Every structure is written in C-alpha cells, then in structure tokens.
Amino acid sequence: MQAESAPPIPYVNLAAQVAEEAADLSALLIKVVSRGDHVGGEEIGLLEQELAAQIGVAQVVALKSGTDALVLTLKALGIGPGDEVITPPNSFIASTAAIVHVGAKPVFADVGPDQNIDPEAVRRAITPNTRALMPVHLTGRMCEMDALSDIAEAHGLFILEDAAQSIGSSFHGRASGAFGKAGCFSTHPLKNLNALGDGGFVSTDDVALAERLRRLRNHGMINRETVVEFGFVSRMDTLQAAVLRYRLTRLPDLIAKRQRNAALYRELLDPRHIYMPPVRANTVDTYHTFVIQTERREALKAHLAAHGIGTAIHYPVPIHLQPAAASLGYGRGDFPVTEQQASRILTLPVNQFMAEDDVRRVAQVTNQFFEQAA
C-alpha cells in the first residue's frame, strides 16, 4: 500500500463530531444562551439526575473539570496532611496532582500487564497512614474492583475511583463510578462523553458528601448571604451541561462503534508481535483509547505516520519520573512494570468515525511493519 494513495486516518476526529452534530448543537446553544442562565441553569440539575441514573448512584455533582472532581472530593473526605493515598504511577498527572494539592502524600503501586493497578502491589503499599485507594480505570478498562474493594474494606480505606476515561464501563455488572465512596469523571473534549471545553463530575451514594461538594464548588455558600466554609469556583457552565445532556443520549452508539473497532483490531492484529490486554468475562470496556504494547514502538509509530495514520502515547514518562515528583523520593527502577510499559505502549486510533476499512488499513500497515522487519 502506498502512503500517498490513501487519505490520512487521524488519531482523533473532533471535526467529524462537530460536523455531524452542528445543526443540533447550534439550536441547543442558541436556546440556552437566549435564556441567559449561563451559570447554574436548569441543565445542571437535569444532567446530574441523568448521569446518576446511568451510573446507578444516588447523587452526581457537576464540576468545572475532572481534576476539580478529584481535588474537591479528597478535600470533602477530609484527606490532607499526614494522609497517604495509593494510586498508580502510569496515569495522567492529574490523579497524583490532586493528592498533592490537598496536602496528602501520593504512594504509588505498580500495575499489571493490562496497565491497571495491581491489587497485590496495593497490599504491599499500605501503611498506618493510608486513608484511601485511588484506582485509575485507564483506557476505559476497569481495575480489578472486587479485589480492591476487599482490600479497602479490610483496612478501613476509602475508594476514590479515577474514572476520567471510563464512562459507560462496568465490572461484573457494576458501573464505573459506582464502587467505593465516589467516582471522579472528566468530560474534557477528548473523552468519550465530551463537552466543548473542560468539565467533570463526581458520582456517589453519600448524600452528605454530595451536599458538601455542591457547597465547595460555589465558594462554600449555602445561599447568597451565607458562606459556611471557604470554597472554590468549580461550577460547570450551563452551556456545557446542555451539550453533555445531548451527547449522553448518543453515548451508547459511540461506545458501540469503538467496541466494534477494537474487536476488529483484536481479530486482525498479529499477536506474535504485539500485546493487547485480554477481554475479560462480565466486564464492559469502552475504549477511550486502544493501547497495544510492542518492543519496537518508536519504529512502528514512525511507520504508521509515514502511511498517514495518527497515533499517540499514553503516557511516555511515568509520574514518578516527572520533575514535579522528585520530592516524593521515587527513582528509576522502583516500578518496573510501569517503566517497561512506558517504553512499549502505543495508542492506535479507535474513534467512532473510523470506517471498517480504516481499521483494516491500520491493522494491515501494522502487520506489514513486522513482516518487513522479519
């Protein structure tokens, strides 16, 4: 196949999403703007109700970002100086940063072959100062929540799910965000349920926690005259809530298309040369990303780029090796699985606007690379 003979396959395709939704979004945005309730409009409460029903929890609190969801929830749970929170070192920086921002100490636990936190590593990381576990459902694939729930119960720990990448995923019939004390989601434009800017929300069955989060997102106010604690400005815009309500109705079809593309990759890609986490029974993976592992990552990435195929790496430098994390005291070699994967992982395009022929072409060009190398 000649690289110049085929149209490019982008890693993400937000332009196609906007084109598909333009008429609906235009009418929706004009309707909201014409009412003038840009902050705290009715769409906020309606979105919270609809998300709570989908996840299967009592409460959802809409916020300005997924990072705010993590920070405000940690604060609302009383986690701060002297406390430790166990989390993986291969996540996006926000999960660890949120722990630091409330004055607590991030404690890393290594991951398994599927990139998700290893429950046995979590057991070894627990100390008398541990207050919470923050598993990250990376790529839209949920962690081993049964084992993590058992650990948390045995040690009296909170579970705070970083569910930024896993809206719609489930583990043994239970939705992402429905385990433990709370789930924290992002609606960043690159997420499966995406706004036109930043956004996030928290899911929980704890009504008191939800009430405090609603205060914290609005300066700690209970009305215009009374501030009961110093809070933040973390309100979701009404416009973003309206967009998310619309896109929530389209989410099942979006996920189904990504699952179709992932299944076709699994059928076509040669497992002799790459590793793909196996499909598990009684789970639903939603493929925020489709990540493979290969020893020849850089060469394969260049080969795909030469054929007009966009890829990404999530994430090339583990958090414990970032300059910002130097004060945590970790070094190279402390988390060998994470570090090995960081040099091997490659994210292939899996977005819902790919046609079957696009997926076949990506798989063909990938397999061709390894055949030529052999």
C-alpha positions in Angstrom: 0.0 0.0 0.0 1.4 3.4 -1.0 1.2 6.0 1.7 0.2 8.7 -0.8 -2.7 6.7 -2.2 -4.9 6.7 0.9 -6.4 9.5 2.9 -5.0 10.1 6.4 -6.5 8.4 9.4 -6.4 10.9 12.3 -5.9 9.7 15.9 -8.9 11.8 17.0 -11.6 13.4 14.8 -13.3 16.2 16.6 -14.0 17.9 13.3 -16.2 15.0 12.2 -18.1 15.1 15.5 -18.8 18.8 15.1 -19.9 18.3 11.5 -22.2 15.5 12.5 -23.8 17.5 15.4 -23.6 21.0 14.1 -27.3 21.6 13.4 -28.4 20.1 16.8 -25.7 21.9 18.8 -26.4 25.3 17.1 -30.1 25.1 18.0 -29.3 23.9 21.5 -26.7 26.6 22.3 -28.9 29.4 21.0 -31.8 28.1 23.2 -29.6 28.2 26.3 -27.9 31.5 25.6 -31.2 33.2 24.9 -32.4 32.3 28.4 -29.4 34.0 30.0 -28.9 31.4 32.8 -25.2 30.8 31.9 -24.3 29.7 35.4 -26.5 27.4 37.5 -29.1 26.8 34.8 -31.6 24.1 34.9 -29.5 21.8 32.7 -27.0 21.3 35.5 -29.6 19.5 37.8 -31.0 17.6 34.9 -27.6 16.4 33.8 -26.8 15.3 37.3 -30.0 13.3 37.5 -29.4 11.6 34.2 -25.8 10.7 34.9 -26.8 9.3 38.4 -29.4 7.1 36.8 -27.0 5.8 34.2 -24.2 5.1 36.7 -26.6 3.7 39.3 -25.8 6.0 42.2 -27.9 8.4 44.4 -26.0 11.6 43.5 -23.9 13.2 40.8 -22.3 16.7 41.3 -21.3 18.5 38.1 -18.0 20.5 38.3 -15.6 22.5 36.1 -13.1 19.7 35.4 -12.2 16.2 36.2 -9.2 17.5 38.2 -11.6 19.5 40.3 -13.6 16.4 40.8 -10.6 14.7 42.3 -9.4 17.6 44.4 -12.7 18.6 45.8 -13.7 15.0 46.7 -10.4 14.4 48.5 -10.9 17.7 50.4 -14.6 16.8 51.2 -13.5 13.4 52.6 -11.1 15.2 55.0 -8.0 13.8 53.4 -5.0 16.1 53.9 -1.6 16.5 55.5 -0.3 13.2 57.1 -2.5 11.1 55.0 -1.4 8.7 52.2 -3.4 7.8 49.1 -2.3 4.8 46.9 -2.5 5.3 43.2 -0.7 4.0 40.1 2.3 5.9 38.6 1.2 5.5 34.9 -1.9 7.7 34.9 -2.3 11.3 33.6 -0.7 13.7 36.0 -4.0 15.0 37.4 -4.6 12.0 39.7 -1.3 12.4 41.6 -1.5 16.2 41.5 -4.9 16.2 43.2 -3.5 14.3 46.1 -0.6 16.7 46.4 -3.0 19.7 46.2 -4.8 18.7 49.4 -1.5 18.2 51.2 -1.6 14.4 51.3 1.1 12.1 50.1 0.8 10.0 46.9 2.0 6.5 47.3 2.5 4.6 44.1 1.7 0.9 43.5 2.8 -0.8 40.3 0.5 -2.1 37.6 -0.3 -5.4 35.9 0.1 -6.4 32.3 -3.1 -4.6 31.4 -1.7 -1.2 32.7 -4.2 -1.1 35.6 -3.1 -1.0 39.3 -2.1 -4.4 40.7 -4.0 -5.3 43.9 -1.1 -7.2 45.3 1.1 -4.1 44.9 -1.6 -2.1 46.6 -1.5 -4.5 49.6 2.3 -4.0 49.9 2.0 -0.2 49.8 -0.5 0.1 52.7 0.9 1.8 55.9 -0.8 3.1 59.0 -1.1 6.4 57.3 -3.1 5.1 54.3 -6.5 6.7 54.0 -7.7 5.9 50.5 -7.1 4.0 47.3 -7.4 5.8 44.0 -7.5 3.2 41.2 -7.4 4.7 37.7 -9.5 2.9 35.1 -7.0 3.5 32.3 -8.2 3.3 28.6 -11.8 2.7 29.6 -10.9 -0.7 31.2 -11.9 -1.0 34.8 -9.5 -2.2 37.5 -10.0 -5.4 39.4 -12.5 -3.8 41.7 -13.5 -6.9 43.6 -10.0 -7.4 44.9 -9.5 -3.7 45.6 -12.9 -3.4 47.4 -11.8 -6.3 49.7 -8.5 -4.6 50.5 -10.3 -1.3 51.2 -12.8 -3.0 53.5 -10.2 -4.9 55.4 -8.2 -1.8 56.1 -11.0 0.7 56.5 -10.0 2.8 53.5 -12.0 5.0 51.1 -12.0 4.0 47.4 -12.0 7.0 45.2 -12.2 5.9 41.5 -10.4 8.0 38.9 -13.0 7.2 36.2 -12.0 10.0 33.9 -11.6 7.6 31.0 -14.3 5.1 31.8 -17.8 6.5 31.4 -20.0 3.6 30.5 -17.6 0.9 31.5 -18.6 -1.8 34.0 -17.0 -4.6 36.1 -19.1 -7.6 37.0 -22.3 -5.7 36.3 -21.5 -2.6 38.3 -20.7 0.7 36.6 -17.6 2.7 36.7 -18.1 5.3 39.4 -20.4 3.1 41.5 -17.7 1.5 43.6 -16.5 2.8 46.9 -17.1 6.3 48.2 -17.0 8.3 45.0 -16.1 8.2 41.3 -14.5 11.2 39.5 -15.1 11.8 35.8 -13.8 14.1 33.2 -15.7 15.5 30.2 -12.7 17.0 28.5 -13.1 17.3 24.7 -11.1 14.1 24.1 -13.2 11.9 26.4 -16.0 9.6 25.1 -18.6 11.8 26.8 -17.1 15.2 25.9 -18.0 18.8 26.4 -17.0 21.8 24.2 -14.4 22.6 26.9 -13.4 21.4 30.3 -15.9 19.7 32.6 -16.2 16.9 35.1 -18.4 15.4 37.8 -18.5 13.2 40.9 -20.7 10.2 41.4 -21.6 9.0 44.9 -24.2 7.3 47.1 -23.2 9.6 50.0 -25.8 12.4 50.1 -23.8 14.4 52.7 -20.7 14.2 50.6 -22.7 15.4 47.5 -24.1 18.3 49.5 -20.6 19.4 50.6 -19.3 19.1 47.1 -22.1 21.4 45.9 -21.1 24.0 48.6 -17.4 23.7 47.7 -18.0 24.2 44.0 -19.7 27.5 44.8 -17.5 29.4 47.3 -18.8 27.4 50.2 -22.1 29.3 50.0 -25.5 27.8 51.1 -27.3 31.0 49.8 -26.3 34.4 48.6 -25.8 35.7 52.1 -24.2 32.8 53.9 -20.8 31.2 53.5 -20.3 28.2 55.7 -16.8 27.4 54.6 -14.2 28.8 52.1 -14.8 27.1 48.8 -13.9 27.3 45.2 -15.3 28.4 41.8 -15.9 25.0 40.2 -19.3 25.3 38.7 -20.0 23.6 35.4 -21.3 26.1 32.8 -24.9 25.7 31.8 -23.8 25.5 28.1 -21.5 22.6 28.8 -24.2 20.8 30.8 -26.6 21.2 27.8 -24.1 19.8 25.4 -23.4 16.9 27.7 -27.1 16.1 28.1 -27.4 15.9 24.3 -24.2 13.8 23.9 -25.2 11.5 26.7 -28.1 10.3 24.5 -25.6 9.5 21.8 -23.1 7.8 24.1 -24.3 4.2 23.7 -23.9 4.3 19.9 -20.4 6.0 20.2 -19.3 3.3 22.6 -20.6 0.5 20.4 -18.6 1.8 17.4 -15.4 2.0 19.5 -16.1 -1.5 20.7 -16.6 -2.7 17.1 -13.3 -1.1 16.1 -11.5 -2.7 19.0 -12.9 -6.1 18.3 -11.8 -5.8 14.7 -8.3 -4.9 15.8 -8.2 -7.9 18.0 -9.2 -10.1 15.1 -6.7 -8.7 12.6 -3.6 -7.6 14.5 -0.9 -10.3 14.8 -0.5 -11.3 18.5 3.0 -12.6 17.8 4.4 -9.1 17.6 2.1 -7.0 19.9 0.4 -7.4 23.3 -3.3 -6.5 23.8 -4.9 -6.8 27.2 -7.3 -9.8 27.0 -11.1 -9.4 27.0 -12.5 -10.4 30.4 -15.8 -12.0 31.1 -18.6 -10.0 32.8 -16.9 -6.6 32.0 -17.6 -3.8 29.6 -14.6 -1.9 28.2 -15.4 1.3 26.4 -12.1 2.0 24.7 -11.4 5.6 25.5 -8.1 4.5 24.0 -6.9 1.3 22.3 -3.3 0.7 23.6 -1.0 -2.0 22.3 2.5 -2.9 23.6 5.5 -3.7 21.4 9.3 -3.7 21.8 9.5 -1.7 18.5 7.2 1.1 19.5 9.1 4.1 18.0 9.8 2.4 14.7 6.2 1.3 14.4 4.9 4.8 15.3 7.1 6.3 12.5 5.9 3.6 10.0 2.3 4.3 10.7 2.9 8.1 10.5 4.5 7.6 7.1 1.3 5.9 6.0 -0.9 8.8 7.2 -2.0 7.0 10.4 -2.1 9.1 13.6 -1.1 7.5 16.9 -0.4 8.7 20.5 1.4 7.5 23.6 -0.5 7.4 27.0 1.9 8.1 28.7 5.6 8.1 27.8 7.0 9.3 31.1 5.6 7.7 34.3 4.6 10.2 37.0 7.2 9.1 39.5 9.9 10.1 36.9 8.5 13.5 36.2 10.5 16.5 37.5 7.5 17.6 39.6 7.5 14.3 41.5 11.2 14.5 42.5 10.3 15.4 46.1 8.3 12.2 46.5 11.5 10.2 46.7 11.0 7.7 43.9 13.5 6.8 41.2 14.0 4.7 38.1 13.5 1.0 38.8 11.0 1.5 41.6 8.0 0.4 39.4 9.5 -1.9 36.8 6.2 -2.9 35.1 5.1 0.7 34.6 8.6 1.7 33.4 8.8 -1.2 30.9 5.3 -0.4 29.6 6.2 3.3 29.2 8.7 2.3 26.5 6.4 -0.2 24.8 2.8 1.3 24.7 1.3 2.8 21.6 -2.2 4.1 21.2 -3.9 3.3 17.9 -6.8 5.3 16.5 -10.2 3.8 17.6 -12.5 6.8 17.3 -16.1 6.3 16.4 -15.7 8.0 13.0 -13.4 5.3 11.6 -14.9 3.1 8.9 -14.2 -0.7 8.9 -11.8 -0.1 6.1 -9.9 2.4 8.2 -9.4 -0.2 11.0 -8.4 -2.8 8.4 -5.9 -0.5 7.0 -4.3 0.3 10.3 -4.1 -3.4 11.1 -2.6 -4.1 7.7 0.0 -1.4 7.9 0.9 -2.6 11.4 1.3 -6.2 10.5 3.2 -5.2 7.3 5.7 -3.4 9.5 6.5 -6.6 11.5 6.6 -8.8 8.3 9.1 -6.4 6.7 11.2 -6.4 9.9 11.2 -10.2 10.0 
